Amino acid sequence: MTSNAAAQLQSLKEEIEASDITPELKSQATQLVFGSGNSSADVVFIGEAPGKKEDETGEPFVGAAGKFLNEMLGTIGMNREDVYITNIVKYRPPNNRDPLPEEKKAFLPYLQAQLEILQPKVVVTLGRHSGTCFLPDLQISKDHGRPKRIKLAFKTTSTAFPVVVLPLYHPAAALYNGGLRTTLLEDFGTIPLVVNTLEKS
């Protein structure tokens, strides 16, 4: 599964690079930031869009927010090799602005294709932008840390597969708001509980 999934992910990455998706974003970005991690992971983290460091390295979550993400993974006995990390939008928006609705819409089919290959049990959304892709009525201030069971339906398969979406604040938000740091760490603690519950069901 892993090698097959890894090959499928590489093929999808090449497909995006060869396409003319969001040409304005692509023209000012250094490179595509596709995703990284374990292609057979139970848990997939989805952020919003790459920042400056990510654009330079081609890896998601490697700046200050990424360091905090690594720290939080450590608190639940995991590291980056245990999970898969990606963003909705895969080119850096200029000046780290929020991704535009049309940019998210353009990349959504590719994100869905990624998830279809990965088949995770839990999708952890980081921030409002990625959360509302799966939970349109999401209010991050009220719904953070509360797992929701949904079914993802894709074009290439006739059956929808169940997944638990866990919306969290974006790690970057905690860098500017100390109170959110504690909230995020507490919410992170629910990830292994959700995974264990799913394994038993």
N, C-alpha and C positions, 0 to 999 in steps of 0.2 A: 504493500500500500504506500509506504513512505516514498520509495524511489519513484513509483508511478506518479504519485501526487506531486513530488518535486519536479518531475519532468513536465507534468501538465502545467504547473505554476510557471515554470520557465517559458513554456510555449505561450502562455497567456501574457507574460511580461513582454515578450518579443512582439506579440500582436499589438499591444498598446503602443509600444515604441514605434512601430511601423505605421500606426494609424494617425489620422489628423485630428485627434481628440484635443479639445481646448487649445488651438494653435497659438493663441496669445500667451497663455500660461507656459506652454512648451517652449516658445521662442525666448522667454526670459529666464527659464530655469536651466540649471547646470545639467541636470539629468532626471530621469524618472526615479521616484522613490516607491518601489513596488510593495515591498514587505519582506520580513525576515523571520526566521525562527523554525520551529519544528512543524513539518508538513503533516504530521499525524497527531498534532496537539488536540487535546480536549477543549482547550480554552484559547479563544482568539480575541485579541484586543484591537479595537478599531478607533483610531483618532480622527482628526479632522483633515489636516493637510500638513505637509512637511514644512519645517522652518529652515533657517539659514544653515545650521549644522547638518541637518538631514539632506538638504540640497547638495551640500559639499561632499558628503560621504556616500550618499545613495542608500543610507540605512534609516529606518524610522526610529524616532524617539532616542536620539543620541545626544541631545543638548541637555540643558538643565532639567527640563521636564522628564527626559529619559532617565537621568540619574535618579530622580525621585521615584520613577516607575521601577527601576532596578531595586531600589531600597525597599519599596512596598512588596515586590515579589519576594524578596528575602524574608520579610516578616511572615509569609505564609509558606516558607520552605520551598520556594520555587525560584528558578532563574530564567533568563531569556531563552535558554535552550529547551525549556519545557513548554513554552507557549509559542504562538505565532502573533506577530504584531504588524499591523498595516494601518493605512488611512483611507478615508473615502476618496479624497482628491489626492492624486499622486504626483503632481507637480507643485512646486512651492508658489503660492500666491505672492505677488510683489509686496515688499515691506511687511510681510507676515500678516496681511489683512485676512479677514475671515473669508472662507471660500464662498463664492456667489452661488445662488440657487441653481443657475444654469450649469455651473461647473460641477456641482454635486450630482445633478441629474445626468450629465454626460458620463461621469465616472461610475454611476451606480450599477449599470449592467456588468462592468468589469469587477466591481466589488462582489456582486452576486455570484459571478463565475468563480471568483476566488473561494468564496464560502462553499460553493457547490463542490469544489475539488477537496477542500479541507474537511468538510462535514464535521464541524465542531459540535460539542455538547453545549458549550456556553459561549455566548458572544458578549464580551464586556465592552460597552461603548464608553469612550472617554470624551466627555463634553456634550454639550447640547446638540451640536451639528450632527454628530454621528448617532446620537440617541434618537433623534426625531426621524432618522432614516428607517428605523425599525418600529418605533413607537411614536406615531405622528402627534399624539396628544400629550407627549411627555412634558412634564414641568419638572425640570431637573432639581429645583429646590425642594420639591415634595417627593419626587419619585426616586431620588438617588438611593442606591443600595437595596432597592426592592426588586427582586428578580421577577421577570414576567415570562411565562411560557407562550411561545408563538410558533406558528408553522411557516417555514420559508418555502415558497413555491418558485420553481425556476422553469425557464422555457425548455430546457433540454431534458427534463425529467417529468414524467407524468404524476409522480407522487411528491407531495410536500413532505419535508422532513422537519420534525420538531426540534426546537432549540430554545434554550433559556437565554433571554437577554437581560443583562444586569447593567443598568445605566449608572455611571459614576461621573463625578466631576472630573474635568480635565486636570491632569497633574500640574499643568502650568498655572492654573487658577490658585493652587495651594502655595505656589511660590510668592504670590502677591498677597495672600490672605492666610495668615497663620492659623486661624480657626478652621479653615477648610482642610488643613493638613491632618488634623485629628479626625475629622469626618471621613476623609478619604481612607485613612489607615483603618478606621473601624469598618467602613464599607468593604474594603479589600479583604478583611477577615471573613466575609461571607462567601468568598469564591470557593475555598475548599469544601465548605459545608454544602454548597449547591452541587458541586461535582460529586461529592460522596452520596448525596441524596439521589442523584440521577443514576449513579452506578448501582444503587440498591433497588431502584424501581424497575 
